[in-house]
Amino acid sequence: MTESAEVAELSRRLDEAERERTARAAEANAAIAAAQDRSYWLDRWQFDLNAFMRTPAGPVLRAAARALRSVYRLLRA
């Protein structure tokens, strides 16, 4: 492999790695934005979800949400 071909191959691999890094950063930013959207109202209402889940009503609500989700998925399929 000649030196110019080697340089071209390295340049191509570098461009590919840079595109991959940019795509991963965009995915991470989208995940952070989605998490911020979900937590906005909890913060605004000063609602501590962790404290709520430690109460007896927390696991009941979680089980109800799981049941509703499974019914929704069953109907959707």
N, C-alpha and C positions, 0 to 999 in steps of 0.2 A: 504494500500500500504506500503510495507516494505521500509526501508530506502535505501537499495541498489537499489530497483526498482525505487524509487524516484530520486536517483542520476543518474541512467541510463536514465530516461526520461528527466531530466534537461540537461544532456549531449547531448542527441539527439536533443533537442530543440535548444540548444546553437549552435550545428553544423549546423543545418538548418538555423538559423539566420545568422550565419557567411557566409554560402554559398549565401544567399540572398543579404547580404551586399556586398560581392565580385562581384556578378552579377550586382548589381546597380552601383557600382564603375566602372566596365568595360563599362557599357552602357553610363555612364556620360563621361568617357574618350573618347569613340568613338564619342560622340556628339561634344565634344570639338575639337577633331582632324578634324572632318568634317567641322566645322565652320572655323577652321584655314586654311584648304585647300581652302575653298571658298573665304576667305578674302585675301589670299596670293597675288593674282595678283592685287587686288585693292590697297593694300599697296605698292606693287612693282612699280606700275604706278603712285603712289601718287594721286589716284582718290578718291575723297570724295563723296561717294554714297549719304549721307544725304544731302549734298549741291546740288547735281544734282537733287535729288527728289524734292527739294524746287523750282526748276526752272519750267517754264511752260512745258518743254519737259518731265519732270519726270512722271507726271500722265498719259501722253499720252503713254509713253513707258510701264508703268505698265499695262494700259488697253490692249495694244497690246500683252503683255506677257500673260495676263489672257485669251485673246481670243485664242491665239495659244495653250495654255495649254488645254483649253476646247475642241478644235478641236482634239488635240492629244489624249486626253482621250476618246473622242467619237469614233475615229478611232480604238483605241486600244481595246475598249470594243466590 
